[in-house]
Amino acid sequence: MIQKEVLLIMFMGQSNMAGRGNAKEAPGLTAGAGYEYRAMTAPDCLSPLQEPFGENENNESGVTEPGMKTGSMVTAFVNACYRETGIPIVGVSCAKGGSSIKEWLPGTPYYMDAVGRLKRCEQWLCAHNYAVRQKAMVWCQGCTDGDLHTSPFVYKVHTARFIRSYCHECGIGKCFLIQIGNHRDDKRLYVPIQQAQMELVKENADIILVSDKLKTFADRGLMKDEFHYCQKGYNLIGEEAGKNTGKYLAASL
């Protein structure tokens, strides 16, 4: 029996990965582009990938935010990535609004939840005749650390530790990083974290920057409040990050 090839991608971070947009304004999924593995609510099948992505994927002992996911970048990302690779994506949601990097360190509830979600997905795929060509994570996090005035050095050390540990434990090749944007009303607040993220990319070959455009969205009127983006913004960033991720993966397949 011929195996069906897929890419397994974890979508992780805080609220701008979880999505605070309007699902009705998100693009529809390109036919054949992907699926959602709902590790918490439907772990025995693949589900249609649609917005709000990960809407009910809550784990009271890990990542949970009932009623908060309203529309994300993920469908736009998957469409763009699929155009580059031609391989369907199985996406897994594990994003928590307001989470600091300390809350993702190895051994924490969020970390353990993220490991469990990926491993359950991989086990299901392998048991149902899917060949996982690549595993990856897409990461967008850091605004809370900006709000907390986390030292850029500490943020960089903790983020590198988290990504290194998670990728090793889960057999993930690359972390595709979406740089955080600016606070709408205080344009300098998140700059130290943005700079730390750029240093992470320069110093770690397994962290790949796939978009740095969120920091332009406040000036473009694409924010709905001080921290979050309107759905048009999520669609734009998903398209860019998905295209760049797809190009990178296509070159290594």
Legacy VTK file of the C-alpha trace (Angstrom):
# vtk DataFile Version 3.0
C-alpha trace
ASCII
DATASET POLYDATA
POINTS 253 float
0.000 0.000 0.000
1.394 3.395 -1.001
1.893 5.704 1.949
0.432 9.216 1.891
3.111 11.852 2.423
2.527 14.758 4.796
4.381 17.478 6.654
3.704 17.630 10.400
3.823 21.212 11.680
3.293 22.465 15.224
1.898 26.002 15.455
3.112 27.351 18.791
3.590 30.540 20.783
1.229 33.077 22.281
-1.885 34.983 21.222
-0.805 36.107 17.764
-0.156 32.494 16.863
-3.357 31.354 18.551
-5.182 34.032 16.556
-7.417 36.885 17.648
-8.838 37.723 14.225
-12.176 37.083 12.531
-12.478 33.600 11.056
-15.061 34.778 8.512
-12.378 36.951 6.885
-9.772 34.178 6.637
-9.123 32.426 3.318
-10.643 29.059 2.637
-8.303 26.089 2.597
-6.863 25.165 -0.792
-8.158 21.741 -1.788
-5.716 19.067 -0.617
-3.447 21.505 1.247
-3.819 20.081 4.722
-5.637 18.908 7.808
-5.787 19.643 11.504
-4.881 16.987 14.043
-6.996 17.807 17.079
-4.940 16.192 19.790
-7.417 17.088 22.533
-10.875 16.850 20.975
-10.525 14.384 18.072
-7.307 12.372 18.505
-8.532 9.389 16.461
-8.788 11.117 13.081
-7.689 14.012 10.922
-10.109 16.927 10.874
-10.731 19.627 8.264
-8.331 22.514 8.707
-10.434 25.619 9.128
-10.610 28.811 11.122
-10.612 29.352 13.982
-7.722 26.905 13.946
-7.372 25.012 17.237
-10.540 26.647 18.555
-11.354 23.985 21.153
-7.938 22.378 21.656
-7.783 23.002 25.393
-5.928 20.990 28.005
-6.615 22.049 31.587
-3.253 20.654 32.673
-1.411 22.437 29.861
-2.350 24.924 27.144
-5.918 26.150 27.543
-7.733 29.334 26.564
-11.438 28.556 25.974
-13.226 30.979 23.703
-10.096 32.955 22.840
-9.120 31.594 19.409
-11.167 33.518 16.865
-9.157 33.517 13.627
-5.493 32.869 12.914
-2.718 32.973 10.328
-2.645 29.189 9.980
-4.932 28.634 6.979
-3.113 31.293 4.964
0.196 29.747 6.039
-0.839 26.242 5.011
-2.122 27.378 1.614
1.137 29.188 0.854
3.364 26.411 2.137
1.491 23.799 0.123
1.958 25.804 -3.070
5.713 25.538 -2.584
6.008 21.877 -1.547
2.975 20.122 -3.017
2.825 18.067 0.190
-0.208 18.345 2.490
0.332 19.697 5.988
-1.019 18.228 9.184
-1.191 21.144 11.597
-1.342 20.882 15.383
-2.370 23.805 17.583
-0.487 24.522 20.813
-0.498 28.277 21.429
-1.342 30.143 24.619
-2.090 33.855 24.799
-0.055 35.842 27.313
2.566 33.124 27.795
6.116 34.126 28.693
9.145 32.165 27.539
9.699 30.831 31.077
6.353 29.064 30.820
7.615 27.074 27.804
10.866 25.820 29.296
11.474 22.046 29.464
9.428 20.369 32.175
6.723 23.036 32.326
3.054 22.152 31.667
3.041 23.962 28.315
6.198 22.222 27.174
4.962 18.790 28.178
1.600 19.425 26.530
3.318 20.438 23.283
5.451 17.286 23.323
2.405 15.129 23.955
0.373 16.693 21.155
3.101 16.158 18.578
3.799 12.585 19.633
0.123 11.619 19.578
-0.179 13.079 16.096
2.894 11.290 14.825
1.771 7.975 16.293
-1.653 8.303 14.696
-0.188 9.170 11.311
2.237 6.257 11.374
-0.556 3.869 12.372
-2.738 5.028 9.475
-0.326 4.748 6.563
0.977 8.306 6.472
4.660 9.010 5.843
5.861 12.105 7.704
8.367 13.705 5.333
9.326 16.511 7.718
8.418 17.689 11.204
8.705 21.380 12.008
7.509 24.017 14.429
6.339 27.547 13.668
6.930 29.842 16.632
5.610 33.334 17.365
6.086 34.491 20.967
7.687 37.300 22.929
5.213 40.145 23.450
4.576 39.142 27.055
8.314 39.149 27.701
8.408 42.643 26.261
5.618 43.683 28.622
7.525 42.106 31.525
10.783 43.811 30.479
12.523 40.441 30.352
16.235 40.936 29.775
17.005 40.316 26.068
19.908 38.095 27.135
17.677 36.018 29.404
15.005 35.827 26.703
17.552 34.635 24.167
19.022 32.000 26.487
15.610 30.661 27.501
14.278 30.607 23.949
17.338 28.789 22.624
17.071 26.259 25.441
13.371 25.675 24.802
13.716 25.276 21.036
16.793 23.072 21.285
15.153 20.774 23.823
11.796 20.590 22.071
13.276 19.901 18.654
15.568 17.210 20.063
12.827 15.495 22.065
10.364 15.535 19.171
12.739 14.875 16.266
12.019 18.270 14.685
14.510 19.597 12.168
13.837 23.334 12.180
12.043 26.035 14.086
10.499 28.590 11.720
10.366 31.900 13.571
7.883 34.699 13.032
9.341 37.796 14.661
6.941 39.642 16.956
5.560 43.035 16.003
5.335 46.304 17.919
3.037 47.332 20.720
0.520 49.611 18.995
0.854 52.493 21.467
4.494 52.135 22.538
6.579 51.481 19.443
9.821 50.859 21.367
8.500 48.448 23.999
9.131 45.227 22.077
12.289 46.278 20.234
14.690 44.568 22.703
12.876 41.246 22.226
12.806 41.728 18.459
16.569 42.261 18.505
17.067 39.179 20.682
15.100 37.156 18.143
17.322 38.336 15.321
20.371 37.328 17.340
18.837 33.895 17.890
18.489 33.449 14.133
22.090 34.512 13.517
23.474 32.246 16.253
21.363 29.110 15.672
21.306 27.353 12.314
18.124 25.485 13.238
16.090 28.682 13.806
14.921 30.124 10.495
13.337 33.560 10.234
10.307 33.332 7.915
8.740 36.747 8.554
9.674 40.029 10.200
6.744 42.047 8.849
4.514 42.155 11.951
6.508 45.139 13.188
5.215 47.153 10.206
1.538 46.444 10.846
0.841 49.105 13.480
1.782 51.833 11.002
-0.335 50.113 8.332
-3.477 50.134 10.463
-3.603 46.351 10.740
-3.934 46.123 14.531
-7.251 45.634 16.345
-5.882 46.605 19.770
-2.529 47.246 21.479
-1.304 43.666 20.992
-3.280 41.857 18.274
-3.933 42.044 14.557
-7.034 42.155 12.429
-7.668 39.131 10.228
-6.195 40.871 7.185
-2.936 41.135 9.104
-2.982 37.468 10.058
-3.713 36.525 6.455
-0.778 38.588 5.201
1.704 37.239 7.728
0.509 33.672 7.214
0.963 34.009 3.468
4.519 35.330 3.781
5.649 32.941 6.513
4.048 29.960 4.777
5.666 30.781 1.454
9.117 31.172 3.008
8.728 28.019 5.089
7.560 26.101 2.028
10.526 27.266 -0.037
12.914 26.184 2.674
11.271 22.780 3.104
11.002 22.185 -0.640
14.743 22.652 -0.978
15.397 19.966 1.639
12.814 17.364 0.609
LINES 1 254
253 0 1 2 3 4 5 6 7 8 9 10 11 12 13 14 15 16 17 18 19 20 21 22 23 24 25 26 27 28 29 30 31 32 33 34 35 36 37 38 39 40 41 42 43 44 45 46 47 48 49 50 51 52 53 54 55 56 57 58 59 60 61 62 63 64 65 66 67 68 69 70 71 72 73 74 75 76 77 78 79 80 81 82 83 84 85 86 87 88 89 90 91 92 93 94 95 96 97 98 99 100 101 102 103 104 105 106 107 108 109 110 111 112 113 114 115 116 117 118 119 120 121 122 123 124 125 126 127 128 129 130 131 132 133 134 135 136 137 138 139 140 141 142 143 144 145 146 147 148 149 150 151 152 153 154 155 156 157 158 159 160 161 162 163 164 165 166 167 168 169 170 171 172 173 174 175 176 177 178 179 180 181 182 183 184 185 186 187 188 189 190 191 192 193 194 195 196 197 198 199 200 201 202 203 204 205 206 207 208 209 210 211 212 213 214 215 216 217 218 219 220 221 222 223 224 225 226 227 228 229 230 231 232 233 234 235 236 237 238 239 240 241 242 243 244 245 246 247 248 249 250 251 252
